[in-house]
Amino acid sequence: MATLYYRPQALETIARHTLLQYDAGYLSGRPQAVPIETIIEKTFGLRIEYQYLTNDARELGRMIYDSGVTTYYDRDRGDYALMRVEGGTMLIEASLLEDERCYGRLRFTLAHELAHYILHKRIFSGTGVAAALYNHDTDEDATEWQANYLAKALLMPNGQVKRCFYALRPVCRSKSEFVCKMAEIFEVSKQAMEIRLKEFALI
């Protein structure tokens, strides 16, 4: 399966078009958290289901392209089991819902799986490969790098981030203050926001 190569600027453009597809006026409005669940369900018609995917949460998300059978971890039995799943289903690790400190990671996982769908559906559909996996502690291959980049571009849109940064300049006195306030506004982790601000050479 050949993977298309996307340059960062192309991924920024895809993110912008995706957000405009959701709401033509979104990017010109005040900086705010991207409604990623609404975009997934309403704009793309995908389903989000929460399941315990593994016994140790090493896999955070799984994009299902073709109807079939996939695995999940049955906590009651303490073992893996099979379940039928429809194509166009996004499986998200249920433990992300159990700790409010994971909210930023939950939103990033949703955006990451949507990015896989947008970028890689043609690669995986009809191949018998059930999913592109989001695993937070493995080395990234090309598809994972692309999905991670598009995810941050969706959650922290270029123009919105810059507009928010300059609006906060009169009140923020330090790098950490910018990171904290902007992470709160965009509902992402501080780590993700810091990376994004450094990409734009804002901090």
Secondary structure, 3 states (H helix, E strand, C coil): CCCCCCCHHHHHHHHHHHHHHHCCCHHHCCCCCCCHHHHHHHHCCCEEEEECCCCCCCEEEEEECCCEEEEEEECCCCEEEEEEECCCEEEEEHHHHCCHHHHHHHHHHHHHHHHHHHHHHHHHCCCCCCEEEEECCCCCCHHHHHHHHHHHHHHCCHHHHHHHHHHHCCCCCCHHHHHHHHHHHHCCCHHHHHHHHHHCCCC
